[in-house]
Amino acid sequence: MTSRKHPIEKIRNIGIIAHIDAGKTTVTERILYYTGKKHKVGEVHDGEAEMDWMAQEKERGITITAAATTCFWPFEPKEKTCQINIIDTPGHIDFTAEVQRSLRVLDGGIVVFDGVAGVEPQSETVWHQAKKFKVPLIAFINKLDRVGANFYKDLDSIHQRLTKNAYPLQLPIGQEENFKGVIDLLEEKAKIYLDEMGKEIREEEIPKEMEDKVKNYRSQLIETIVEHDNELMHKYLEGENITTEELKRTLRKATIEAKIVPVFCGAALKNKGIQMLLDAVVDYLPSPFDIGFIEGEEVTKLKDVEAKKIKRMANDTDPFSALAFKITSDPYVGTLTFFRVYSGILKAGTYLLNSTIDEKERIGRILRMHANRREDISEVYAGEIAAAVGLKNTSTGHTLCDPNHPIILESITFPAPVISVAIEPKTKIDQEKMSLALKKLTQEDPTFKIKTDEETLQTIISGMGELHLEILVDRLKREFKIEANVGKPQVAYKETILKTAEAEGKYIRQTGGRGQYGHCWLRIEPLEKGKGFEFVDAIKGGVIPKEFIPAVEKGVKEAIDKGVLAGYPVVDVKVTLYDGSYHEVDSSEIAFKIAGSAAFQAAAKNAFLVLLEPIMKIEVVTPGEFMGDVIGDLNSKRAQIEEVKGRGEETAKVKVIEGKVPLAEMFGYATQLRSMTQGRASYTMEFSYYSQVPSNIAEVIIGKK
């Protein structure tokens, strides 16, 4: 039996997360270069980034899929070498599913900030997602070589908008074109970069003009660290000497407990700060052993029995458990399922149980991925990330485990799509090919949905934004060789009720022989935002037999999906079945299903039905001279402007406009904004919440249906 090459304490599963264009992929490229995975540095702007391997990523210079890779650091001393599994995630909010599913399986994260822009909207989004999954973080303030870069302003924006617990471990020496090195606050040493590739670093004394600043930031850092260890606190108060090793050990513990976020700095494009960032990953981010265990539920076939919580320890001896977090179609090997192993060992050729759907899966080949290259391995151990070839029934969020010791790990939940388009193949021959291709794409991407419009029989695809759907249509063309006609984007409206109402549903048919009889009374009432749908069985005395109650619920669900007002799904509604009657001979499931549907529709019409639309959080960055035009245009789109602020030293020159705007008004905005600002403004937009459509606009939408 072969044993693991790296003990579990020497594994780091990390993600690199940030706002679009903060430099995540460049940071990852430099990590691959310094850890010996690449011998040439690939640039995003040249379309050569290793981790951006899809054609669409190379063209647009953005990350679309979360790519996985494995590297090792430091090379010497050998006993300190860690295996670092990295997932480079997208920053564009349209690909939020990629970020969420990656965070779910990571043990730690590096959040990259733009040295000029500081905290941006999607930096906030990914930060809060990481916090939700309890992922310990370190921050890296990047692009300090750029005009307008300001480390201290960035740090202040982190304190203002994200956390007060972010403490720098480094200060930059110089900024913009004068950025030449960093000061290590723990070691009290200046580290100066001497060559273009950032490999030659000279240690120097701290520059005289920075001594006071270093003293100030170092004392804040040490005071914060010693607060997390009684022994160190005692030493500190007694004025005793505390070693760097003691400080690092306590800082590691506080970082893992998410009590401190260490902040580092550099300029990835100029090869500065990356080796020290890698040292920080090894020194401060947790191994699977530090996380300790994963909690799941035992598998039970009994519906009314609450499943017991069970734990799997992060070691090789506990029964095998893993979570599938990404499915992708590989042109060379077929379907690849990425999974994170939480406990036990998996060998190629063995059978596993997919406990989420109670299906057995055979593990043929196991691969260790390096972006889109792969290496066959015979076994994978607790704490590692790998990919399996050809799993038939496993989807994102499914648990894979030892068939003799079943467990279901907490799955991954994804936001609902907010935008739809109709799509049809250009030729009849492509019809079948297209439905198979779309099915493959939905398997890969949980936020991409397909359905058939019952009235027009058109195929409707839905996603998180215009760019999201554009990329998916582009993939149909390139990967599956399918040319398609695409309709205009449509907003994913929803319907809801504002009042309580009751109604009766009756379905009686008498045609020679056995008839049909279904009769029920429903009460519907509004639920809190985001609660979805709740069905309550309040039937007493068997006025409707138990076997017909699921049929009523099914009828209600069908009515909810079809909508009542304008054909959009009804959300946030509680339905109570409280009365009805049945016929001993003529009653059937189909009759009660039709009665349930009719009762819901009748009640909804009396419950003050309204239309809801997705509202987006928007940030526009524009030169100051165009600010009036941009704000005026946004106001004409029903936007609510929340804040206008300056960015950078010359705050009058660049303005940042933040606000909320209905998605329906924003189609084609990129082109409008470019023409309005001579191509100099940019914007980012992400889903925020659903809100009631103004009645005059709702009338137009309903009229079109």
VOGU-3710 file (C-alpha; in Angstrom, 3 decimals, decimal comma):
1> mtsrkhpiek> 0,000/0,000/0,000  1,399/3,427/-0,982  1,238/6,046/1,709  0,489/9,720/1,380  3,404/11,916/0,305  2,315/14,891/2,385  0,937/14,602/5,936  -2,505/16,171/6,338  -0,987/18,999/8,430  1,015/19,982/5,325
11> irnigiiahi> -2,004/20,446/3,021  -3,626/23,814/2,280  -6,881/24,008/0,298  -7,172/27,651/-0,627  -9,194/29,848/-2,950  -8,231/33,157/-4,482  -11,302/35,393/-4,463  -11,932/39,024/-5,407  -13,836/41,605/-7,433  -13,406/41,385/-11,211
21> dagkttvter> -10,066/42,910/-12,360  -8,462/43,036/-8,903  -5,745/40,717/-10,254  -6,719/37,271/-8,897  -5,628/35,345/-11,963  -2,325/37,261/-12,183  -1,680/36,403/-8,518  -2,364/32,729/-9,306  -0,084/32,850/-12,380  2,767/34,189/-10,229
31> ilyytgkkhk> 2,141/31,526/-7,591  2,458/28,847/-10,298  5,660/30,478/-11,551  7,336/30,716/-8,134  6,288/27,181/-7,118  7,885/25,786/-10,289  4,624/24,809/-12,042  5,376/27,211/-14,894  8,664/28,265/-16,428  7,200/31,270/-18,233
41> vgevhdgeae> 4,858/33,804/-16,711  1,506/33,991/-18,561  -0,270/37,337/-18,686  -4,056/37,701/-18,596  -3,948/40,643/-21,036  -2,021/38,500/-23,563  -4,536/35,643/-23,220  -1,772/33,397/-21,842  -2,922/32,844/-18,269  -2,654/29,169/-17,375
51> mdwmaqeker> -5,741/29,121/-15,171  -7,897/30,937/-17,784  -7,842/28,051/-20,242  -11,266/28,415/-21,907  -11,325/30,298/-25,244  -13,871/32,759/-23,822  -11,616/33,474/-20,820  -8,591/34,164/-23,030  -10,578/36,545/-25,257  -12,257/38,507/-22,472
61> gititaaatt> -9,374/38,428/-19,993  -11,722/37,295/-17,197  -12,101/34,075/-15,231  -15,319/32,147/-15,905  -14,817/28,701/-14,396  -13,080/27,959/-11,129  -9,887/26,183/-12,168  -8,093/23,823/-9,793  -4,371/23,256/-9,483  -1,860/21,724/-7,070
71> cfwpfepkek> 1,584/23,144/-6,243  4,201/22,882/-3,458  5,852/25,517/-1,225  8,450/26,127/0,146  10,975/23,863/-1,626  13,452/24,082/1,257  13,543/23,025/4,045  11,764/19,844/2,907  10,089/19,275/6,273  8,215/22,572/5,844
81> tcqiniidtp> 6,995/21,880/2,273  3,203/22,103/1,948  0,942/20,799/-0,821  -1,204/23,772/-1,821  -4,428/23,013/-3,713  -5,607/26,270/-5,287  -8,948/27,140/-6,801  -8,884/30,354/-8,859  -12,476/31,611/-8,812  -14,239/34,115/-11,086
91> ghidftaevq> -14,830/37,695/-9,902  -17,726/38,480/-12,230  -20,998/38,204/-10,299  -22,684/36,376/-13,205  -20,521/33,386/-12,228  -21,338/33,538/-8,521  -22,083/29,783/-8,442  -18,415/29,095/-9,198  -17,374/31,163/-6,170  -19,977/29,630/-3,842
101> rslrvldggi> -19,235/26,017/-4,683  -15,497/26,647/-4,335  -15,838/28,327/-0,933  -17,881/25,380/0,322  -14,888/23,025/-0,049  -12,011/25,357/0,866  -10,221/25,623/4,200  -8,837/29,126/3,660  -8,896/32,018/1,222  -6,809/34,891/-0,123
111> vvfdgvagve> -8,939/37,961/-0,853  -7,241/40,179/-3,440  -7,952/43,937/-3,437  -7,117/46,464/-6,133  -4,538/48,937/-4,691  -6,354/51,863/-6,364  -10,031/50,897/-5,979  -9,949/49,283/-2,512  -13,120/47,418/-1,492  -15,468/47,082/-4,492
121> pqsetvwhqa> -19,052/45,696/-4,550  -18,098/42,152/-5,479  -15,225/42,165/-2,951  -17,976/42,670/-0,363  -20,108/39,896/-1,861  -17,310/37,298/-1,884  -16,140/38,408/1,575  -19,612/37,812/3,033  -19,893/34,481/1,191  -16,554/33,410/2,718
131> kkfkvpliaf> -17,748/34,460/6,161  -20,983/32,483/5,663  -18,919/29,352/5,012  -16,593/30,245/7,946  -13,519/30,328/5,687  -10,460/31,943/7,396  -9,007/34,702/5,203  -5,827/36,629/4,511  -5,931/39,829/2,447  -3,539/40,861/-0,333
141> inkldrvgan> -3,559/44,491/-1,500  -2,398/44,202/-5,109  -1,428/46,637/-7,913  0,526/48,986/-5,635  2,639/49,904/-8,704  -0,348/51,566/-10,424  -1,003/55,291/-10,648  -3,346/56,249/-7,806  -2,452/53,214/-5,645  -2,700/53,874/-1,916
151> fykdldsihq> -2,141/51,026/0,557  -3,434/52,985/3,563  -6,643/54,095/1,815  -7,272/50,487/0,794  -6,698/49,321/4,358  -9,107/51,998/5,575  -11,790/50,830/3,098  -11,371/47,245/4,424  -11,863/48,578/7,979  -14,881/50,680/6,972
161> rltknayplq> -16,716/48,173/4,768  -15,599/44,683/5,795  -13,906/44,215/9,164  -12,044/46,129/11,867  -9,976/42,979/12,507  -7,692/43,393/9,457  -4,085/44,072/10,522  -1,161/44,633/8,146  1,839/42,321/8,523  3,631/44,326/5,846
171> lpigqeenfk> 3,879/47,983/4,867  4,873/49,028/1,331  8,112/50,911/0,661  7,110/53,530/-1,884  3,949/53,541/-3,975  3,008/53,773/-7,680  6,203/53,701/-9,840  8,345/54,034/-6,674  7,027/50,798/-5,101  10,209/48,789/-4,502
181> gvidlleeka> 9,649/46,509/-1,527  7,900/45,816/1,781  8,596/46,027/5,487  7,939/42,858/7,480  6,381/44,134/10,730  7,044/40,971/12,746  10,702/40,669/11,756  11,213/44,463/11,568  13,125/44,176/8,302  12,829/45,949/4,945
191> kiyldemgke> 12,806/43,596/1,947  13,833/45,253/-1,325  13,246/43,701/-4,767  16,366/43,850/-6,912  15,314/42,221/-10,196  12,416/42,269/-12,662  11,206/38,754/-11,745  11,173/39,487/-8,014  13,482/36,552/-7,235  16,364/38,553/-5,764
201> ireeeipkem> 15,371/40,124/-2,465  17,759/42,040/-0,213  17,118/42,537/3,495  17,860/46,023/4,792  17,262/48,150/7,833  13,943/50,036/7,934  14,180/53,407/6,095  14,539/56,284/8,593  11,447/58,139/7,298  9,263/55,051/7,993
211> edkvknyrsq> 10,450/54,223/11,510  7,561/55,962/13,331  4,932/54,433/11,054  6,451/50,941/11,496  6,597/51,366/15,282  2,942/52,436/15,370  1,599/49,604/13,166  3,848/46,982/14,822  2,694/47,840/18,342  -0,985/47,670/17,225
221> lietivehdn> -0,319/44,247/15,646  1,485/42,815/18,676  -1,139/44,114/21,127  -3,839/42,428/19,032  -1,939/39,112/18,760  -1,167/38,802/22,489  -4,860/39,351/23,336  -5,471/35,842/21,941  -3,067/34,047/24,291  -3,005/34,477/28,087
231> elmhkylege> 0,632/33,412/28,448  1,806/35,895/25,799  -0,367/38,625/27,320  1,316/38,040/30,683  4,785/38,199/29,070  3,836/41,388/27,197  2,531/43,139/30,328  5,649/42,090/32,245  7,784/43,608/29,481  9,417/40,242/28,675
241> nitteelkrt> 10,760/39,449/25,218  8,285/37,632/22,913  9,836/35,699/20,019  8,681/35,995/16,389  7,844/32,264/16,469  5,508/32,740/19,458  3,787/35,655/17,716  3,386/33,666/14,486  1,963/30,656/16,320  -0,679/32,775/18,101
251> lrkatieaki> -1,463/34,748/14,942  -2,023/31,465/13,088  -4,514/30,337/15,748  -6,376/33,689/15,663  -6,503/33,657/11,830  -7,917/30,107/11,765  -10,572/31,168/14,295  -11,361/34,146/11,970  -10,531/36,626/14,747  -7,743/38,337/12,767
261> vpvfcgaalk> -7,323/38,907/9,017  -3,596/39,405/8,222  -2,996/41,910/5,394  -0,140/41,614/2,876  0,770/43,775/-0,097  2,503/43,716/-3,461  2,197/44,083/-7,221  1,627/40,676/-8,829  2,143/41,991/-12,364  5,616/43,270/-11,345
271> nkgiqmllda> 6,361/40,004/-9,452  6,453/41,653/-6,029  5,028/40,172/-2,834  4,104/36,689/-4,065  6,740/34,567/-2,287  5,848/36,240/1,025  2,155/35,652/0,291  2,945/31,940/-0,219  4,829/31,920/3,100  1,703/33,430/4,700
281> vvdylpspfd> -0,504/30,654/3,225  1,779/28,061/4,827  2,171/29,982/8,113  -1,368/31,233/8,781  -4,047/29,413/6,773  -5,439/26,133/8,158  -4,763/22,582/7,059  -7,708/20,121/6,980  -6,313/18,823/10,287  -6,819/22,274/11,871
291> igfiegeevt> -10,461/22,309/10,724  -10,744/18,922/12,452  -13,988/17,398/11,223  -16,962/17,735/8,911  -20,517/17,285/10,155  -23,212/15,479/8,169  -26,414/13,542/8,679  -26,942/9,822/8,807  -28,919/8,388/5,898  -32,443/7,415/6,896
301> klkdveakki> -35,215/6,037/4,706  -37,903/7,068/7,195  -39,611/10,326/6,230  -40,819/11,439/9,650  -37,628/10,584/11,546  -35,148/13,420/12,054  -31,704/12,336/10,836  -28,960/12,184/13,481  -25,877/14,406/13,113  -22,637/12,486/12,603
311> krmandtdpf> -19,022/13,615/12,313  -16,183/12,496/10,083  -12,699/13,325/11,356  -10,133/14,726/8,917  -7,927/11,629/8,813  -7,241/8,585/6,629  -8,706/6,057/9,068  -12,297/7,337/9,255  -14,742/5,983/6,621  -14,471/7,730/3,240
321> salafkitsd> -16,575/10,887/2,676  -16,308/13,551/-0,027  -18,361/16,352/-1,575  -18,682/16,790/-5,347  -18,398/20,534/-5,941  -18,029/20,890/-9,703  -18,949/18,954/-12,841  -17,263/19,779/-16,146  -17,163/18,300/-19,658  -13,596/17,673/-20,731
331> pyvgtltffr> -13,019/17,266/-24,504  -10,453/14,487/-23,894  -11,772/12,393/-21,004  -15,533/13,160/-20,883  -17,326/14,168/-17,678  -15,060/15,208/-14,818  -16,387/15,409/-11,265  -14,268/17,527/-8,898  -14,522/16,434/-5,278  -13,039/17,350/-1,924
341> vysgilkagt> -12,146/14,430/0,359  -13,046/15,072/4,005  -12,132/11,690/5,490  -10,698/8,307/4,501  -8,846/7,108/1,387  -10,233/6,478/-2,103  -8,558/4,083/-4,556  -9,187/3,960/-8,293  -11,462/1,047/-9,283  -13,577/1,029/-6,107
351> yllnstidek> -17,334/1,577/-5,713  -18,791/4,474/-3,724  -22,293/5,399/-2,633  -23,774/8,690/-3,813  -25,816/9,052/-0,616  -27,710/12,137/-1,830  -29,572/10,081/-4,458  -28,846/6,563/-3,087  -26,955/5,373/-6,207  -23,684/3,436/-6,447
361> erigrilrmh> -20,859/4,973/-8,543  -17,688/3,247/-9,750  -14,538/5,319/-9,534  -12,515/4,429/-12,638  -9,761/6,994/-13,006  -8,744/9,616/-10,442  -6,990/12,738/-11,697  -5,068/15,512/-10,035  -5,820/18,624/-12,049  -3,479/21,388/-13,064
371> anrredisev> -5,827/23,916/-14,756  -6,827/21,925/-17,880  -3,897/19,475/-17,702  -4,197/16,311/-15,674  -2,134/13,660/-13,916  -3,447/10,136/-13,154  -3,166/9,105/-9,512  -4,033/5,730/-7,981  -5,475/7,033/-4,704  -6,532/10,191/-2,961
381> yageiaaavg> -6,390/10,941/0,776  -8,312/12,939/3,386  -7,970/16,673/2,874  -7,148/16,477/-0,838  -8,967/17,746/-3,941  -9,148/15,564/-7,056  -11,353/14,784/-10,060  -13,008/11,488/-11,059  -13,722/10,488/-14,663  -17,110/9,324/-15,941
391> lkntstghtl> -19,388/9,382/-12,876  -22,879/8,816/-14,252  -25,324/10,283/-11,708  -23,327/12,660/-9,523  -24,131/16,381/-9,576  -22,821/19,479/-7,776  -23,411/19,240/-4,021  -23,793/15,436/-3,904  -22,061/13,418/-1,185  -19,845/10,455/-2,139
401> cdpnhpiile> -19,128/8,039/0,687  -18,234/4,511/1,831  -21,316/2,316/1,059  -20,961/0,622/4,483  -20,872/3,943/6,367  -23,336/6,296/4,626  -23,419/10,014/5,449  -24,972/13,050/3,761  -22,865/16,211/3,969  -24,490/19,636/3,826
411> sitfpapvis> -25,185/20,453/0,183  -24,569/23,734/-1,655  -27,457/26,119/-2,299  -27,429/28,478/-5,282  -29,355/31,654/-6,128  -32,245/31,492/-8,610  -31,640/32,861/-12,153  -32,818/36,435/-12,870  -32,721/36,609/-16,686  -34,042/34,390/-19,515
421> vaiepktkid> -33,783/34,155/-23,312  -35,537/31,979/-25,867  -33,129/29,858/-27,915  -33,629/27,655/-30,964  -31,197/25,816/-33,263  -30,720/27,238/-36,761  -31,294/23,808/-38,342  -33,640/20,886/-37,558  -30,608/18,543/-37,430  -29,232/20,481/-34,441
431> qekmslalkk> -32,473/20,140/-32,421  -31,518/16,913/-30,632  -27,855/17,916/-30,373  -28,901/21,155/-28,681  -31,053/19,529/-26,002  -28,180/17,131/-25,119  -25,674/20,009/-25,031  -27,937/22,161/-22,827  -28,403/19,219/-20,470  -24,600/18,908/-20,150
441> ltqedptfki> -24,258/22,627/-19,460  -26,959/22,551/-16,738  -25,130/19,649/-15,131  -21,990/21,802/-14,958  -23,661/25,026/-13,839  -26,372/24,927/-11,141  -27,464/28,535/-11,836  -28,211/27,740/-15,498  -31,762/26,445/-16,032  -33,700/25,236/-19,087
451> ktdeetlqti> -37,438/24,838/-19,584  -39,937/24,596/-22,435  -42,612/27,291/-22,768  -45,850/25,302/-22,924  -47,623/27,860/-25,130  -44,913/28,578/-27,725  -42,944/25,296/-27,271  -39,774/27,425/-27,302  -36,735/26,419/-25,227  -36,090/29,067/-22,549
461> isgmgelhle> -32,654/29,284/-20,921  -32,159/31,245/-17,694  -29,051/32,500/-15,886  -27,514/35,124/-13,626  -26,911/37,894/-16,183  -26,428/38,847/-19,832  -22,740/37,853/-19,817  -23,575/34,486/-18,242  -26,031/33,586/-21,034  -23,762/35,050/-23,729
471> ilvdrlkref> -20,913/32,749/-22,621  -23,205/29,701/-22,529  -24,489/30,371/-26,074  -20,874/30,869/-27,186  -19,967/27,493/-25,648  -22,807/25,820/-27,575  -21,229/27,139/-30,755  -17,586/26,323/-29,970  -17,715/23,129/-27,938  -20,835/21,502/-29,359
481> kieanvgkpq> -20,765/23,044/-32,893  -24,390/24,221/-32,605  -25,473/27,480/-34,240  -28,475/28,980/-32,433  -30,876/31,900/-32,772  -31,258/33,757/-29,494  -34,236/35,938/-28,547  -34,187/39,187/-26,592  -33,320/38,860/-22,887  -36,364/38,587/-20,615
491> vayketilkt> -36,507/39,445/-16,926  -37,387/36,633/-14,519  -40,391/38,319/-12,884  -42,236/36,674/-10,004  -45,711/37,050/-8,515  -46,714/37,238/-4,873  -49,783/37,993/-2,717  -50,192/40,777/-0,171  -53,373/39,616/1,629  -54,986/36,459/3,012
501> aeaegkyirq> -57,825/34,888/1,011  -59,863/31,675/0,894  -61,461/29,850/-2,044  -63,130/26,599/-2,999  -61,989/24,266/-5,767  -64,400/21,715/-7,219  -63,942/19,241/-10,026  -66,991/17,099/-10,792  -67,440/15,154/-14,017  -70,228/12,671/-14,593
511> tggrgqyghc> -69,973/10,690/-17,832  -71,586/7,239/-17,947  -69,807/4,803/-15,653  -67,339/6,064/-13,046  -67,159/9,874/-12,717  -64,606/12,273/-11,205  -65,013/14,084/-7,879  -62,556/16,366/-6,091  -63,465/19,180/-3,689  -61,288/21,304/-1,390
521> wlrieplekg> -61,116/24,613/0,452  -57,777/26,490/0,633  -56,587/29,465/2,649  -53,602/31,359/1,232  -51,541/33,945/3,082  -48,321/35,892/2,383  -45,010/34,654/3,799  -41,861/36,614/4,655  -39,612/37,552/1,701  -37,492/34,629/0,539
531> kgfefvdaik> -39,504/31,936/2,375  -40,779/30,362/-0,863  -43,749/28,005/-0,518  -45,303/26,251/2,466  -48,178/23,744/2,373  -50,140/22,927/5,548  -52,518/19,989/5,884  -55,202/21,107/8,394  -57,818/18,476/7,446  -59,653/17,066/10,464
541> ggvipkefip> -61,948/14,067/10,747  -60,924/12,618/7,368  -63,187/14,900/5,280  -60,523/14,370/2,594  -58,779/10,980/2,865  -55,004/11,066/3,463  -54,169/9,544/0,057  -55,680/12,540/-1,816  -53,870/15,289/0,136  -50,542/15,016/-1,822
551> avekgvkeai> -52,625/15,369/-5,017  -54,072/18,700/-3,770  -50,515/19,897/-2,963  -49,359/18,831/-6,441  -52,200/20,803/-8,049  -51,302/23,880/-5,955  -47,615/23,587/-6,958  -48,540/23,389/-10,646  -50,694/26,531/-10,309  -47,857/28,286/-8,472
561> dkgvlagypv> -45,338/27,447/-11,227  -47,683/28,635/-13,988  -48,570/31,864/-12,174  -51,942/33,574/-12,018  -51,417/37,222/-12,912  -49,020/37,085/-15,860  -47,674/33,553/-16,052  -44,733/34,029/-13,648  -44,156/31,739/-10,633  -45,830/32,755/-7,350
571> vdvkvtlydg> -43,428/33,044/-4,389  -43,579/33,516/-0,614  -47,017/32,021/-0,074  -48,428/29,704/2,600  -51,297/27,445/1,517  -53,500/25,718/4,096  -55,878/22,922/3,061  -58,596/23,067/5,736  -61,819/21,578/4,320  -63,403/19,693/1,447
581> syhevdssei> -65,312/16,535/0,642  -64,931/13,313/-1,333  -66,980/10,652/-3,085  -66,347/7,027/-2,159  -66,422/5,840/-5,771  -65,708/8,849/-7,994  -62,887/10,586/-6,092  -59,402/10,225/-7,619  -55,969/11,814/-7,369  -56,408/13,617/-10,701
591> afkiagsaaf> -59,727/15,128/-9,571  -58,185/16,467/-6,348  -55,141/17,772/-8,249  -57,426/19,787/-10,577  -59,516/20,984/-7,596  -56,353/22,103/-5,730  -55,122/24,045/-8,761  -58,515/25,737/-9,274  -58,849/26,644/-5,577  -55,388/28,230/-5,511
601> qaaaknaflv> -56,053/30,312/-8,627  -59,424/31,493/-7,283  -57,929/32,413/-3,876  -54,900/34,182/-5,429  -57,154/36,463/-7,479  -58,693/37,726/-4,204  -55,385/38,015/-2,327  -54,097/41,226/-3,957  -51,637/39,680/-6,427  -48,652/41,821/-7,422
611> llepimkiev> -45,711/41,445/-9,792  -42,116/41,405/-8,456  -38,962/42,301/-10,395  -35,237/41,726/-9,679  -33,462/44,831/-8,371  -29,713/44,998/-8,988  -26,957/46,633/-6,956  -24,955/48,775/-9,397  -21,621/50,607/-9,221  -20,576/52,906/-12,080
621> vtpgefmgdv> -16,996/54,239/-12,194  -16,837/57,298/-14,443  -14,592/60,301/-15,124  -16,003/63,304/-13,205  -16,946/65,271/-16,335  -19,566/62,654/-17,320  -21,061/62,237/-13,851  -24,151/64,406/-14,503  -25,009/62,525/-17,713  -24,542/59,122/-16,054
631> igdlnskraq> -26,710/60,010/-13,036  -29,397/61,544/-15,272  -29,465/58,392/-17,399  -29,667/56,136/-14,324  -32,551/58,207/-12,924  -34,428/57,706/-16,198  -34,030/53,955/-15,584  -35,855/54,123/-12,215  -32,542/53,874/-10,332  -32,150/54,936/-6,696
641> ieevkgrgee> -28,749/56,618/-6,313  -27,396/55,837/-2,834  -23,888/57,323/-2,815  -21,503/59,268/-5,049  -17,870/59,402/-3,974  -14,425/60,165/-5,339  -11,715/57,584/-5,892  -7,955/57,962/-5,702  -5,933/61,046/-4,752  -7,524/63,358/-7,301
651> takvkviegk> -11,069/62,600/-6,185  -12,623/65,091/-8,600  -11,336/63,106/-11,562  -12,971/59,729/-10,947  -16,439/59,337/-9,484  -18,039/56,168/-8,158  -21,848/56,082/-8,299  -23,581/53,404/-6,214  -27,264/52,552/-6,219  -30,068/50,111/-6,957
661> vplaemfgya> -31,744/49,707/-10,349  -34,380/47,348/-11,851  -32,790/44,717/-14,126  -35,516/45,328/-16,749  -34,061/48,788/-17,446  -30,462/47,643/-17,838  -30,336/45,553/-21,023  -27,666/46,892/-23,381  -26,396/49,323/-20,711  -22,709/48,553/-21,443
671> tqlrsmtqgr> -23,046/50,019/-24,956  -25,034/53,050/-23,728  -22,493/53,805/-20,998  -19,576/53,540/-23,436  -21,146/55,981/-25,912  -22,111/58,400/-23,119  -18,568/58,527/-21,671  -16,341/58,091/-24,762  -15,677/54,522/-23,621  -14,058/55,665/-20,361
681> asytmefsyy> -16,625/54,483/-17,769  -17,248/50,961/-16,493  -19,895/49,361/-14,311  -20,583/46,240/-12,272  -23,986/44,914/-11,331  -25,211/42,112/-9,087  -28,597/40,834/-7,939  -29,798/42,382/-4,679  -33,486/41,562/-4,030  -36,980/41,311/-5,564
691> sqvpsniaev> -39,297/44,328/-5,305  -42,858/45,194/-6,347  -43,218/46,511/-9,895  -44,919/49,960/-10,058  -48,545/49,477/-11,125  -48,273/51,415/-14,422  -45,344/49,234/-15,553  -46,990/46,043/-14,213  -50,041/46,766/-16,411  -47,826/46,879/-19,526
701> iigkk> -46,093/43,581/-18,583  -49,426/41,842/-17,865  -50,854/43,200/-21,106  -48,007/41,612/-23,098  -48,744/38,149/-21,686
//
